[in-house]
């Protein structure tokens, strides 16, 4: 299992459009068989800062996600809304470790 935490900074005034596009990507991503979790988080202390918390069954699932139409649509349309590059950190869960603890707990 792989969890990615992506930090995105959004230009002031672009938050609503970013949230709309990212929510669409979130919903479509959850239909992918290798996606176990896909959370969109907004930093309460830093306006315009968002985190994507993405859990994948394996590395192949992360590659498959990046080949989907919804990911390409999202990436293209949020790029002009961003204030800098996305920062992605790959992590390995310590707890919970079972797939059942991740999928379907929304």
C-alpha positions in Angstrom: 0.0 0.0 0.0 1.2 3.5 -0.8 -0.1 6.8 0.5 0.7 10.1 -1.1 0.3 13.4 0.6 0.2 16.3 -2.0 0.4 19.9 -0.9 -1.1 22.5 -3.3 -1.2 26.2 -2.9 -3.9 28.0 -4.7 -4.0 31.6 -5.9 -6.2 33.9 -3.9 -9.7 34.1 -5.5 -9.3 30.7 -7.2 -10.2 28.5 -4.2 -13.9 27.9 -5.2 -12.9 26.7 -8.8 -10.1 24.6 -7.4 -12.4 23.0 -4.9 -15.0 22.3 -7.6 -12.4 20.7 -10.0 -10.7 18.8 -7.2 -14.0 17.4 -5.9 -14.8 16.1 -9.4 -11.4 14.4 -9.5 -12.0 13.0 -6.0 -15.3 11.5 -7.0 -14.0 9.9 -10.2 -10.8 8.7 -8.5 -12.9 6.7 -5.9 -14.3 4.6 -8.8 -10.8 3.3 -9.7 -10.2 -0.2 -8.4 -6.7 0.6 -7.0 -7.7 3.7 -5.1 -8.4 3.0 -1.5 -8.8 6.6 -0.3 -8.8 10.0 -1.8 -9.3 12.9 0.6 -9.3 16.6 -0.2 -8.3 18.7 2.8 -8.2 22.5 3.3 -5.7 24.0 5.7 -7.6 26.0 8.3 -4.5 28.0 9.3 -3.2 28.8 5.8 -5.7 30.1 3.4 -5.3 28.7 -0.1 -3.4 25.7 1.0 -4.8 22.2 0.3 -3.7 18.7 0.9 -4.7 15.6 -1.1 -4.4 12.4 0.9 -4.4 9.5 -1.6 -4.1 5.8 -0.6 -3.4 3.2 -3.4 -3.3 -0.5 -3.3 0.1 -0.5 -4.9 2.5 1.4 -7.1 0.7 0.2 -10.3 -2.5 1.8 -9.0 -0.7 5.2 -8.7 0.5 4.9 -12.3 -3.0 3.9 -13.5 -4.5 6.9 -11.7 -2.2 9.2 -13.6 -3.4 7.8 -16.9 -7.1 8.5 -16.4 -9.0 11.1 -18.3 -10.3 12.7 -15.0 -6.8 13.1 -13.7 -5.6 14.7 -17.0 -8.6 17.0 -17.0 -8.0 18.0 -13.4 -4.3 18.6 -13.8 -4.8 20.8 -16.9 -7.5 22.9 -15.4 -6.1 23.5 -11.9 -2.6 24.4 -13.2 -3.4 28.0 -13.8 -5.1 28.2 -10.4 -2.0 27.1 -8.5 0.5 29.3 -6.8 3.6 27.2 -7.4 4.3 23.5 -7.9 2.5 20.7 -6.2 4.6 18.9 -3.6 4.1 15.2 -3.3 5.4 12.9 -0.5 5.1 9.1 -0.8 4.6 7.3 2.5 4.0 3.8 3.7 1.2 3.3 6.3 2.2 2.0 9.7 -1.4 1.7 11.0 -3.9 0.6 9.7 -2.2 -1.9 7.4 -5.2 -3.8 6.0 -7.0 -2.6 2.8 -10.4 -3.1 4.4 -9.6 -0.3 6.9 -9.2 2.1 4.0 -11.8 1.5 1.3 -15.4 2.4 1.8 -15.0 4.3 5.1 -16.5 7.6 3.8 
